Amino acid sequence: MPGKLRRFIGSVLLVALVIIYALVASAVAVARLGDSSAWVHLAFFLFSGLLWVLPAMLIVKWMSKPDPAAR
């Protein structure tokens, strides 16, 4: 797969990941954290705010592979 196409697909995947992840994390927070203390909210949003980085790193790693023709 050419590098430009891989970077385009990866960019679309990253945007989709951030949007979907934010919606899911917000829905979980609304459904589960309604009566929780501020510390629980802080811990949840700190954890969930950092958790999306793991799949994003995999996408970026895939995007940055060199072109097969350049090898």
C-alpha angles and dihedrals in degrees: 000000000000117000095239092055092046091051092048093050090045092051092051090048092050093051091047091047093053094047096045093042092051092050093048094045091049092048091050091048093051093046099044110023102051097113098028127115125258090257092058090049090049093049093046095049092043091052096041091043090059099037096074089064093074097064090037090057090054091051092048091048090052091047093052097055111121121254115268089233092055093058 
